[in-house]
Amino acid sequence: EGDEKPIIPSTIEVLISFTAWCQHASVLPFPSELQALGCGSVAQAVLSRGAMGGTVTVSVGFAMAVTMAVYVSGGVSGGHINPAVSLAMCATGRLKWTKLPFYILAQFLGAFVGAAAVFGIYYDAFMNYSGGELIVTGSNATAHIFATYPAPHLSLISGFADQVMSTALLVLVVFAIFDTKNMGVPKGLEPIAIGLLILLLTCSLGMNSGCAMNPARDLSPRIFTAIAGWGFEVFTAGNNWWWVPTVAPMMGGIIGAVTYIIFIEIHHADTQLEEDTDIYEKYELTNMGKEERICNQQPVRI
């Protein structure tokens, strides 16, 4: 009897672990939503040979996909759909390191499921487009619907720098959007601000390689295409490009976060709830309910 271990503590530990996993697993459907809607906009443009979309619709499609994903998941999981942003938040003390593996796992699984959904929905169109072949490069290529590939002029070094810079800008502005001591965004409009940011980045930095900025959004669908019939060429194409949109965004995210903290965040004065009347009137919408946001708002994360 003296050697028996109590059952209750272990049961409680299991319940706590299960509850924590449920919170992290709630991230999974939203990378799937992002991938399905974002890559769906690419598929529609490519498979219709431009008749049903183009650069503009793809940029808007991905931006709105991110916006909707954050709206749906923000209240439960914090809207985590990008490993680069999650890592940057861990590196700056905004997220516990113990949560990172769960978030990343859910992000990658969700993106894989989303890619599979796009392939299933447009299967007949894929077969019709290239005569039943699944091609990685060339005029009838379709692999780029799911993952990014470099433009012919792009070197690996330039592509790496491209992904570092674009992701750094992404995270820097995301930190600004949710910094209550900065200009701030009216509560509930943060996902729209993020969507506009994605739209801006894809419109200005998308030419080189498609502006991935998200390892889960690129690597998981690439793995899916390798399994689904495009073959191992998805990893060797573009001078073995696959690792660039996986590694570079993680570095870029940390650089963007540290840059914001060093040059902006640490220079904030103590929050003043009483502001100059003229400034308040100028930014009336922005400052509306600012006291409540400062005291209560928890940052939403993508």
N, C-alpha and C positions, 0 to 999 in steps of 0.2 A: 504494500500500500504506500509506503514511504517513497518508493521509486516512481509512482505514477505521476504524470504531468497533468496539470489542470487543462481541461478542454476549452474553457471559456476564453482565456487570453488568445489562444491560437485561432479560435473562431473569429474573434474580434479583428485580429490581424488580417485574416482572409477577407473579411468584409471590407475593411479599410482599403486593402489592396485592390479589391474588385471595384469599389467606388472610384478610386483614383484612376483605374484603367478605363472605366466607363467615361470619365471626363475626357481623358486623352483620346479614346476611341471615337468620341463625338466629333473629332476633327476629320475623321476619315471620309464622310460623305462630301465634304466641301472641296477638298482638292479634286475629288471625282467630278463634282459639279463644274469646277473651274476648267478641268481638262475637257469635259464633254462639250461645254458651251464654247470654250476658246478654240479648241481644235475643230469643233464642229463648224465654226465660222471659216476656218482655213479649208476644211474639206469641201464646204459648199462652194467656195471660190475656185478651188483647184479643179474639182471634179466636174464643174459646169464650164470649165475653160474660160472663166471670167464673166460668164453671163449672169451669175448669181452673186457676184461680189468681187472684191479686189483688196488692195492695200488698206483702203479706208475702212471697209467693213470688217476686216480682220483686226485692225487696231481697235476699233470700237467694240467688237465682239469680245476680245480678251479683256478690255478695260471694264466692260459691264459684267463679265463673268466674275472678275475679282470683286467688284462692288457687291454683287448679289451674294457671293460666297461669304463675304465678311458680314453682311447684313444678317444672313441666316445663322451663322455660327458664333457671332461676336459675343452674345450674351452667355454662352455656355463654355466654350473653349477659348474665347479670346480671339477667335478668327484666325488661328494659325494655319496658313496654307503655303508657307514658304520656309524651308529649312534655313535659308540664309538669314532671314529676319529673326527666326527663333534663336539661332546661334548668336546673332548680334545682341539679342536681349539677354541671353545668358552671360555673355562676355561683359556686359555692362551692369549686371546685377538686377535686371528687370524680370528675370525668369529663373527659377531654380534649375540647376544643372540636372537634377534627378528627373525632371520632366522632359528634358530634351530628347532622349532616345524614343520615348513614347510618341511625342509629337512627330518626329522625323519618320518613324515607322508608319504612322497613320497617313502622313503626307504622301509618302511614296506609294503605299497601297492604294490610296484614293486616286492618285494620278494614273496608276496602272488600270484600275477599274474604269476610270473615265475614258482612257484610250480604247479599251476594249469595247465600251459602249458606242463610241464613234464608229469604230470599224464594223460593228454589228449593224448599226443603223444604216450606214452607207455601203454595206457590203456589195450590193448589186451595182452601185455606181462605181465602186473600185474595179470590179470585174469588167465593166463596160468601158471604163476609161483607158485601160491598158491591155485590153484583150485577154484578161484573166491572169496577167502577170503582175507581181508585186515588185516594183522596180525602185532602186535606191537613188540612182543618178540618171540623168538624161532628160530628154524632152517629155517623156511620159512617167517621170519619177513621181512617187506618191509618199515616200517615206518622210519627206519634209512636212507633211501634214501633221505629223505627231511630234517630231523633235526638230531642233534647229541644226542647220548645216551651214558651213561658211560659204560666202560668195567666192567665186574663182580668184578674185584679186587678193583675198585675205590670207595673211600668214598666221601661224599659230600664236606668235608673240603679240601681234596686233589684235588678234581675236581675244586673247587672254586679257589684254589691257582694256579692250572694249567691254568685256563682261565685268571686270573689276569696277570700272568707272560707272557703268550703268547701274549696277547693284548698289554701289556706294551712294549714288544719288537717290536711288529708291529708298534706302534705309534712312539716309539723312533727312529726307523730307517726311517720311513716316514718323520719325522721332519728333519733328517739328509739329506735325499735325496733332499729336497727342501730348504735347508739352503744354500743360495748363498755365505755365508762367509766360509762355510766348503769346502770339496773337490768338491762338486757339481756334477751334472750329465749333460752331453751334452743335450741341448734343444731338446725335442722330444723323448728322450729315458727314461724319468722318469717313464712312465707306465711299461716299460720293467723291470726297476729296482724294481718296486713294485711287479711285477709278480714273479721275482726271489726271492724276500723276502717271498712272500706267499708260494712258492715252498719249500724254506728252512724251514719255520716254520711247514708246514704240514708234511714234511719228518722227522723232528726231535722231534716235540711235538704233533704228531697226535694220538699216540697209546692210550692214556687214554680215550679220548672222542671225537676224530675227529677234534679237533682244530677249533672250531667255530669262535671265535674272532669277531663275528659280531651279535649283538642281532637281527637285522632285518633278517639276513640270517637264523637264527634258529627259532625264535618265530613265525614269519609269516607263514612259511611252516608247523610248528607244528599245528598252528590254522587251516590251510587248511586241514591237515590230520584228525584232529578231526571232521571237518565238512564233509569231503569226504567219511568217512566210517570206519576209524580206531578207532574212538570213543575217549572218555575221557581218556582212558588208556595212551594216548600219554603224558599226564600231570602227571600221577601217576607213570609211569614206572621209574625204576632207583632210587627208593626212592624219588619220586617227584623231579626229576632232572631238570625239565624244566626251573626253575628260575635261575639256575646257569649260563648257557650261555647267559642269558639276563642281569643279574646284574653285574657279575664279569667283563665282557669286558668293561663296562662303567667305572668301578673303575680302571681297568688296563690301559685304555687309558689315563686317567688323570695322573696316576703315571708315565707312560712312557713319557708323554709330559713334566711334571715337572722335571723328572730326566734329560732329555736332556737339558732343559734350565739351570738347576743348574750346571750341570757338564760339559756342552759343550758350549752352546750358549753364556752365559754371559762372557765367557772367551775369546771370539773372540777379537783380536785387531782390530783397525780401518782398514777397508778394504783398501788394497794396490793394486792399479791397476798396478804398476810396480813391477814385481816379479823377483826373482833371475833367471838368464838365465838357469842354470842347472836344477832347479826345473821345470821351464817352459817346457824345452825339455823332462823331464821325464814324465810329465803329459800333453803333448801337446794337446791331444784330449780333456781332461777334461777342460783345461784352454782356449781352443779356443772360442773366443767371450765372455770372462768372463765379460768384461766391459759392454757389452750390456745387459747381463743377470742381472747384479747387478742393472743397472739403470731401466730396463724395465720389467723384468720377474715378473709375478704374480704367487704365488704358486698354484699348482694343488692339489686338496684335494680328498681323497677317502673316 
